[in-house]
Amino acid sequence: MNRSDALPVGLFRIAALLVLLGACAPAQLPTTAATTAAAASSTPEPPSPTATATASPSPTATSTSTVTPTPVPTAGQLKAKVTVDGFLSCRYGPGPEYLYLDALRKDTNLILVGRVDGDNWNWVWVRGTRNNCWVHAGFIEIAGDRLSLPVVYPGPARLPVSPYYPPTVVLTASREGDDIEVAWLDVPLRAGDEEDETMLHYIIEVWRCEGGQQIFEPLATNDTAIRFRDERGCTAASHGRVFVQEKHGFAGPAEIPWPP
């Protein structure tokens, strides 16, 4: 070996160390389109605002919503004022035999929001601060025609439901000429469930024919049968129903199978 070919031992060791370090260094990958795409796909995208805005509500949430109060008609309202001396009874139903709700003083200003499905019946629905109630139109001064009010009964104006008694069952409904007789199953009241000693236990609502026109008439009795007149000749079909009345509300109605 020539002397010129030999390296000093120190230099040889340094050269060997440099070679070793180069072999251990990580190789740099070339940047390609595939690499860029993979990097982009690994980054999560924010949720689409459109999808969030158009999401449908849960059916379960809809089914468990609370019951809303009875809607009050906003069209055809009329102003009125109580004219009777003393107090005017305002009742849960459109007639003198329905449960009592409130008393209105003379000169009390009212807003009328509905009437019964029967042009003959002059009870009107009053918008109240707690509950709507019914008054006789003969004891108030109305600024307008009561027949222009929307029909709310039967309809959105409903009787409060009794939580303690079941509906009755109509047993028979028969006709003899123009006379109709209806009988139903007795639903006895427990002691103390009368509103007062004058309360009648059953309310019978009938839409019957008289003089060629259908009229509405609420009847009341403590018996389990009633008789009334229903003439022939009306275009609209007569019909009726029976409620059980007690101081907490009304059970029913039981529909009357109208005899031909």
Secondary structure, DSSP 4 states (H G I P E B T S, - for coil): --GGGPPPHHHHHHHHHHHHHHHHSPPPPPP-HHHHHHHHHTSPPPPPHHHHHTPPPPHHHHHTPPPPPPPPP-SS-EEEEE-SSSEEEEESSSSTTSPEEEEEETT-EEEEEEEES-TT--EEEE--SS--EEEEGGGEEESS-GGGSPEEETTT--PPBPSS-----EEEEEEETTEEEEEE---PPPTT-SSSTT--SEEEEEEEEETTEEEEEEEEESSSEEEEE--S--SSPPEEEEEEEETTEEEEEEEP----
